Amino acid sequence: MAQLATIAVLNLHLDTIMSFVILSAFIYVGCNLCADLAYAWLDPRVREKL
């Protein structure tokens, strides 16, 4: 995936670059959401505040 992004940047394939950035952002947000939910599930002090 990184090789595809590198080739796209070097060849200025804007559609591929935009797709890679959007996909990376969704993965980042999804991982952060999972971490927050896991933290709330594991720590009872956080559940009291919800």
C-alpha positions as a Markdown table, in Angstrom:
| # | Residue | x | y | z |
|---|---|---|---|---|
| 1 | Met | 0.0 | 0.0 | 0.0 |
| 2 | Ala | 2.8 | 2.4 | 0.8 |
| 3 | Gln | 4.5 | 1.5 | -2.5 |
| 4 | Leu | 1.2 | 2.4 | -4.4 |
| 5 | Ala | 1.0 | 5.7 | -2.5 |
| 6 | Thr | 4.7 | 6.5 | -3.3 |
| 7 | Ile | 4.2 | 5.7 | -7.0 |
| 8 | Ala | 1.1 | 7.8 | -7.1 |
| 9 | Val | 2.9 | 10.8 | -5.6 |
| 10 | Leu | 5.8 | 10.5 | -7.9 |
| 11 | Asn | 3.5 | 10.3 | -11.0 |
| 12 | Leu | 1.0 | 12.8 | -9.7 |
| 13 | His | -2.0 | 10.5 | -9.8 |
| 14 | Leu | -4.3 | 12.8 | -7.8 |
| 15 | Asp | -7.2 | 10.4 | -7.6 |
| 16 | Thr | -5.1 | 7.6 | -6.1 |
| 17 | Ile | -3.5 | 10.1 | -3.6 |
| 18 | Met | -6.9 | 11.4 | -2.5 |
| 19 | Ser | -8.2 | 7.8 | -2.1 |
| 20 | Phe | -5.2 | 6.9 | 0.0 |
| 21 | Val | -5.5 | 9.9 | 2.2 |
| 22 | Ile | -9.3 | 9.3 | 2.8 |
| 23 | Leu | -8.7 | 5.6 | 3.5 |
| 24 | Ser | -5.9 | 6.4 | 5.9 |
| 25 | Ala | -8.2 | 8.9 | 7.7 |
| 26 | Phe | -11.0 | 6.4 | 8.0 |
| 27 | Ile | -8.6 | 3.8 | 9.4 |
| 28 | Tyr | -7.2 | 6.3 | 11.9 |
| 29 | Val | -10.6 | 7.4 | 13.1 |
| 30 | Gly | -11.8 | 3.8 | 13.3 |
| 31 | Cys | -8.8 | 2.8 | 15.4 |
| 32 | Asn | -9.3 | 5.7 | 17.7 |
| 33 | Leu | -13.0 | 4.9 | 18.2 |
| 34 | Cys | -12.1 | 1.3 | 19.0 |
| 35 | Ala | -9.5 | 2.4 | 21.5 |
| 36 | Asp | -12.0 | 4.8 | 23.2 |
| 37 | Leu | -14.7 | 2.1 | 23.4 |
| 38 | Ala | -12.2 | -0.4 | 24.8 |
| 39 | Tyr | -11.0 | 2.1 | 27.4 |
| 40 | Ala | -14.6 | 2.8 | 28.5 |
| 41 | Trp | -15.3 | -0.9 | 28.6 |
| 42 | Leu | -12.2 | -1.8 | 30.7 |
| 43 | Asp | -12.2 | 1.2 | 33.1 |
| 44 | Pro | -15.3 | 1.4 | 35.3 |
| 45 | Arg | -14.5 | 5.0 | 36.3 |
| 46 | Val | -15.1 | 6.1 | 32.7 |
| 47 | Arg | -18.5 | 4.3 | 32.5 |
| 48 | Glu | -19.7 | 6.4 | 35.5 |
| 49 | Lys | -19.2 | 9.6 | 33.5 |
| 50 | Leu | -21.3 | 8.4 | 30.6 |
